[in-house]
Amino acid sequence: QVQLVESGGGLVQAGGSLRLSCAASGTFFSINGMGWYRQAPGKQRELVAHITSDGNTKYADFVKGRFTISRDNNKNTAYLQMNSLKPEDIAVYYCNAGVVTTLNYNYLELWGQGSLVTVSS
């Protein structure tokens, strides 16, 4: 069974930094794009950043210049480095990945369990 396991959330003061990690475990053929989404209380889930299998990235305007997405394909892990955090960044952050399975090469869209990021002002 393939799953995404997140780590790295927590509490930080405004202006501080956190790094989220998302590791894919289990048996699979390949991982396509990986991304980070967030959902603040009372709001819809929104895309924060995305990275393709060959490293092309895109960011939401509200994190450009502050957040950096990266991945280590050897470790099947994606990262989200978050700098200059603001109170408006408070949310549960979810990892997302497109995984091709070894069984019939099916495509699965997977989500991590979510990581709470809290920023104190």
Accessible surface in RSA format (square Angstrom, percent):
REM  Atomic radii and reference values for relative SASA: ProtOr
REM  Chains: A
REM  Algorithm: Lee & Richards
REM  Probe-radius: 1.40
REM  Slices: 20
REM RES _ NUM      All-atoms   Total-Side   Main-Chain    Non-polar    All polar
REM                ABS   REL    ABS   REL    ABS   REL    ABS   REL    ABS   REL
RES GLN A   1   200.14 111.9 134.81  98.5  65.33 155.5  56.81 120.9 143.33 108.7
RES VAL A   2    18.69  12.3   6.73   6.1  11.96  28.8   6.73   5.8  11.96  32.4
RES GLN A   3    97.48  54.5  94.77  69.3   2.71   6.5  17.69  37.6  79.80  60.5
RES LEU A   4     8.55   4.8   0.00   0.0   8.55  21.5   0.00   0.0   8.55  23.0
RES VAL A   5    72.26  47.5  68.81  62.3   3.44   8.3  69.01  60.0   3.25   8.8
RES GLU A   6     7.50   4.3   0.00   0.0   7.50  17.8   0.00   0.0   7.50   6.1
RES SER A   7    64.80  54.8  57.70  77.0   7.10  16.4  45.61  97.1  19.19  26.9
RES GLY A   8    36.76  45.3   0.00   N/A  36.76  45.3  23.75  65.2  13.01  29.1
RES GLY A   9    34.80  42.9   0.00   N/A  34.80  42.9   5.84  16.0  28.96  64.9
RES GLY A  10    29.59  36.5   0.00   N/A  29.59  36.5  29.29  80.4   0.30   0.7
RES LEU A  11   129.49  72.1  98.42  70.4  31.08  78.1  98.42  69.1  31.08  83.6
RES VAL A  12    23.74  15.6  18.72  16.9   5.02  12.1  23.74  20.6   0.00   0.0
RES GLN A  13   137.36  76.8 134.88  98.6   2.48   5.9  37.23  79.2 100.13  75.9
RES ALA A  14    51.29  47.2  27.56  42.5  23.73  54.0  27.94  39.3  23.35  61.8
RES GLY A  15    55.40  68.3   0.00   N/A  55.40  68.3  29.61  81.3  25.79  57.8
RES GLY A  16    21.36  26.3   0.00   N/A  21.36  26.3  20.64  56.6   0.72   1.6
RES SER A  17    57.19  48.3  38.07  50.8  19.12  44.0  21.89  46.6  35.30  49.4
RES LEU A  18    33.61  18.7  28.47  20.4   5.14  12.9  33.61  23.6   0.00   0.0
RES ARG A  19   129.71  54.5 115.79  59.0  13.92  33.1  27.09  37.0 102.62  62.2
RES LEU A  20     0.00   0.0   0.00   0.0   0.00   0.0   0.00   0.0   0.00   0.0
RES SER A  21    22.62  19.1  22.62  30.2   0.00   0.0  11.05  23.5  11.57  16.2
RES CYS A  22     0.00   0.0   0.00   0.0   0.00   0.0   0.00   0.0   0.00   0.0
RES ALA A  23    39.04  35.9  38.76  59.8   0.28   0.6  38.76  54.6   0.28   0.7
RES ALA A  24    10.50   9.7   0.00   0.0  10.50  23.9   0.00   0.0  10.50  27.8
RES SER A  25    45.66  38.6  40.57  54.1   5.09  11.7  42.26  90.0   3.40   4.8
RES GLY A  26    48.64  60.0   0.00   N/A  48.64  60.0  20.07  55.1  28.57  64.0
RES THR A  27   100.60  71.6  89.10  90.3  11.50  27.4  57.00  76.6  43.60  65.9
RES PHE A  28    33.72  16.9  13.57   8.4  20.15  52.4  13.57   8.2  20.15  57.7
RES PHE A  29   125.79  62.9 100.14  62.0  25.65  66.8 102.28  62.0  23.51  67.3
RES SER A  30    37.62  31.8  31.76  42.4   5.86  13.5  32.18  68.5   5.44   7.6
RES ILE A  31    16.06   9.1   4.62   3.4  11.44  27.6   4.62   3.3  11.44  31.0
RES ASN A  32    58.40  40.3  58.06  56.1   0.33   0.8  17.18  41.4  41.21  39.8
RES GLY A  33    17.91  22.1   0.00   N/A  17.91  22.1   7.65  21.0  10.25  23.0
RES MET A  34     1.19   0.6   0.99   0.7   0.21   0.5   0.21   0.2   0.99   1.3
RES GLY A  35     0.35   0.4   0.00   N/A   0.35   0.4   0.08   0.2   0.27   0.6
RES TRP A  36     0.07   0.0   0.07   0.0   0.00   0.0   0.03   0.0   0.04   0.1
RES TYR A  37    54.05  25.2  54.05  30.8   0.00   0.0  21.25  16.0  32.79  40.4
RES ARG A  38    17.18   7.2  17.15   8.7   0.03   0.1   0.35   0.5  16.83  10.2
RES GLN A  39    64.96  36.3  61.14  44.7   3.82   9.1  11.41  24.3  53.55  40.6
RES ALA A  40    19.72  18.1  16.65  25.7   3.07   7.0  16.99  23.9   2.73   7.2
RES PRO A  41   114.45  83.4  86.98  79.3  27.47  99.9  99.32  82.0  15.13  94.0
RES GLY A  42    92.73 114.4   0.00   N/A  92.73 114.4  45.44 124.7  47.29 105.9
RES LYS A  43   142.77  69.7 130.26  79.9  12.51  29.8  81.37  73.2  61.40  65.4
RES GLN A  44   159.97  89.5 148.07 108.2  11.90  28.3  52.99 112.8 106.98  81.1
RES ARG A  45    93.38  39.2  67.89  34.6  25.49  60.7  24.13  33.0  69.25  42.0
RES GLU A  46    68.60  39.4  63.05  47.7   5.55  13.2  26.71  51.7  41.89  34.2
RES LEU A  47    52.36  29.2  43.52  31.1   8.83  22.2  43.52  30.6   8.83  23.8
RES VAL A  48     0.00   0.0   0.00   0.0   0.00   0.0   0.00   0.0   0.00   0.0
RES ALA A  49     0.00   0.0   0.00   0.0   0.00   0.0   0.00   0.0   0.00   0.0
RES HIS A  50    47.71  26.1  47.71  33.2   0.00   0.0  28.98  29.9  18.73  21.8
RES ILE A  51     7.98   4.5   7.98   5.9   0.00   0.0   7.98   5.7   0.00   0.0
RES THR A  52    45.84  32.6  45.58  46.2   0.25   0.6  45.84  61.6   0.00   0.0
RES SER A  53    58.41  49.4  49.40  65.9   9.00  20.7  18.27  38.9  40.13  56.2
RES ASP A  54   114.90  80.5  77.65  77.3  37.25  88.1  45.90 108.0  69.00  68.8
RES GLY A  55    38.45  47.4   0.00   N/A  38.45  47.4  19.75  54.2  18.70  41.9
RES ASN A  56    95.36  65.8  90.53  87.5   4.82  11.6  24.01  57.8  71.35  69.0
RES THR A  57    64.69  46.0  33.18  33.6  31.50  75.1  11.76  15.8  52.92  80.0
RES LYS A  58   119.72  58.4 114.63  70.3   5.09  12.1  65.43  58.9  54.29  57.8
RES TYR A  59    54.02  25.2  37.26  21.2  16.77  43.6  32.31  24.3  21.71  26.8
RES ALA A  60    18.38  16.9   8.34  12.9  10.04  22.8  18.14  25.5   0.24   0.6
RES ASP A  61   116.34  81.5  95.76  95.3  20.57  48.6  36.30  85.4  80.03  79.8
RES PHE A  62    79.42  39.7  61.48  38.1  17.94  46.7  73.49  44.6   5.93  17.0
RES VAL A  63     0.07   0.0   0.00   0.0   0.07   0.2   0.07   0.1   0.00   0.0
RES LYS A  64   121.89  59.5 101.35  62.2  20.54  48.9  57.08  51.4  64.81  69.0
RES GLY A  65    88.91 109.6   0.00   N/A  88.91 109.6  44.29 121.5  44.62  99.9
RES ARG A  66    31.34  13.2  26.58  13.6   4.76  11.3  24.32  33.2   7.03   4.3
RES PHE A  67     5.86   2.9   0.00   0.0   5.86  15.3   0.00   0.0   5.86  16.8
RES THR A  68    72.71  51.7  71.86  72.9   0.85   2.0  43.39  58.3  29.32  44.3
RES ILE A  69     4.88   2.8   0.00   0.0   4.88  11.8   0.00   0.0   4.88  13.3
RES SER A  70    48.08  40.6  47.67  63.6   0.41   0.9  33.94  72.3  14.14  19.8
RES ARG A  71    39.34  16.5  11.85   6.0  27.49  65.4   7.05   9.6  32.29  19.6
RES ASP A  72    43.48  30.5  38.60  38.4   4.88  11.5  15.28  36.0  28.19  28.1
RES ASN A  73    85.15  58.7  67.06  64.8  18.09  43.6  33.23  80.0  51.92  50.2
RES ASN A  74   146.95 101.3 113.75 109.9  33.20  79.9  27.54  66.3 119.41 115.4
RES LYS A  75   137.56  67.1 119.28  73.2  18.28  43.5  73.29  66.0  64.27  68.5
RES ASN A  76    50.32  34.7  48.07  46.5   2.26   5.4   2.38   5.7  47.95  46.3
RES THR A  77    13.13   9.3  11.79  12.0   1.34   3.2   5.96   8.0   7.17  10.8
RES ALA A  78     0.32   0.3   0.32   0.5   0.00   0.0   0.32   0.5   0.00   0.0
RES TYR A  79    32.40  15.1  32.40  18.4   0.00   0.0  17.98  13.5  14.42  17.8
RES LEU A  80     0.00   0.0   0.00   0.0   0.00   0.0   0.00   0.0   0.00   0.0
RES GLN A  81    57.86  32.4  57.69  42.2   0.17   0.4  28.29  60.2  29.57  22.4
RES MET A  82     0.00   0.0   0.00   0.0   0.00   0.0   0.00   0.0   0.00   0.0
RES ASN A  83    58.29  40.2  58.29  56.3   0.00   0.0  15.35  36.9  42.93  41.5
RES SER A  84    57.55  48.6  53.78  71.8   3.77   8.7  18.04  38.4  39.50  55.3
RES LEU A  85     1.97   1.1   0.00   0.0   1.97   4.9   0.00   0.0   1.97   5.3
RES LYS A  86    85.12  41.5  84.53  51.9   0.59   1.4  38.49  34.6  46.63  49.7
RES PRO A  87    52.52  38.3  47.12  43.0   5.40  19.6  47.53  39.2   4.99  31.0
RES GLU A  88   119.52  68.6  95.27  72.1  24.24  57.7  61.34 118.6  58.18  47.5
RES ASP A  89     0.53   0.4   0.53   0.5   0.00   0.0   0.00   0.0   0.53   0.5
RES ILE A  90    55.62  31.7  52.10  38.8   3.52   8.5  52.10  37.5   3.52   9.6
RES ALA A  91     1.49   1.4   0.44   0.7   1.05   2.4   1.49   2.1   0.00   0.0
RES VAL A  92    45.43  29.9  45.31  41.0   0.12   0.3  45.31  39.4   0.12   0.3
RES TYR A  93     0.00   0.0   0.00   0.0   0.00   0.0   0.00   0.0   0.00   0.0
RES TYR A  94    39.79  18.6  39.79  22.6   0.00   0.0  11.20   8.4  28.60  35.3
RES CYS A  95     0.05   0.0   0.05   0.1   0.00   0.0   0.00   0.0   0.05   0.1
RES ASN A  96    13.80   9.5  13.80  13.3   0.00   0.0   0.00   0.0  13.80  13.3
RES ALA A  97     0.00   0.0   0.00   0.0   0.00   0.0   0.00   0.0   0.00   0.0
RES GLY A  98     3.00   3.7   0.00   N/A   3.00   3.7   0.74   2.0   2.27   5.1
RES VAL A  99     0.00   0.0   0.00   0.0   0.00   0.0   0.00   0.0   0.00   0.0
RES VAL A 100    24.10  15.9  24.10  21.8   0.00   0.0  24.10  20.9   0.00   0.0
RES THR A 101    16.99  12.1  16.99  17.2   0.00   0.0  16.41  22.0   0.58   0.9
RES THR A 102    72.86  51.8  53.41  54.2  19.44  46.3  35.16  47.2  37.70  57.0
RES LEU A 103   127.89  71.2 124.91  89.4   2.98   7.5 127.89  89.8   0.00   0.0
RES ASN A 104   114.67  79.1  83.99  81.2  30.68  73.9  23.20  55.8  91.47  88.4
RES TYR A 105   138.46  64.6 120.72  68.7  17.74  46.2  78.18  58.8  60.28  74.3
RES ASN A 106    73.26  50.5  68.45  66.2   4.81  11.6  16.05  38.6  57.22  55.3
RES TYR A 107   132.26  61.7 107.09  60.9  25.17  65.5  79.13  59.5  53.13  65.5
RES LEU A 108    74.10  41.3  72.42  51.8   1.69   4.2  74.10  52.0   0.00   0.0
RES GLU A 109   105.44  60.5  79.02  59.8  26.41  62.9  19.09  36.9  86.35  70.5
RES LEU A 110    29.43  16.4  27.87  19.9   1.56   3.9  29.43  20.7   0.00   0.0
RES TRP A 111    97.48  39.1  73.74  35.7  23.74  55.7  57.43  30.6  40.05  65.0
RES GLY A 112     7.48   9.2   0.00   N/A   7.48   9.2   0.36   1.0   7.12  15.9
RES GLN A 113   113.71  63.6  78.41  57.3  35.30  84.1  67.19 143.0  46.52  35.3
RES GLY A 114    16.03  19.8   0.00   N/A  16.03  19.8   0.96   2.6  15.07  33.7
RES SER A 115    10.60   9.0   4.63   6.2   5.98  13.8   8.24  17.5   2.36   3.3
RES LEU A 116   106.13  59.1  95.23  68.1  10.90  27.4  95.23  66.9  10.90  29.3
RES VAL A 117     0.00   0.0   0.00   0.0   0.00   0.0   0.00   0.0   0.00   0.0
RES THR A 118    44.36  31.6  44.36  45.0   0.00   0.0  34.71  46.6   9.65  14.6
RES VAL A 119     4.09   2.7   0.00   0.0   4.09   9.9   0.00   0.0   4.09  11.1
RES SER A 120    43.52  36.8  36.50  48.7   7.02  16.2  36.03  76.7   7.49  10.5
RES SER A 121   129.86 109.7  64.86  86.6  65.00 149.7  53.36 113.6  76.50 107.2
END  Absolute sums over single chains surface
CHAIN  1 A     6506.9       4999.3       1507.7       3355.7       3151.2
END  Absolute sums over all chains
TOTAL          6506.9       4999.3       1507.7       3355.7       3151.2
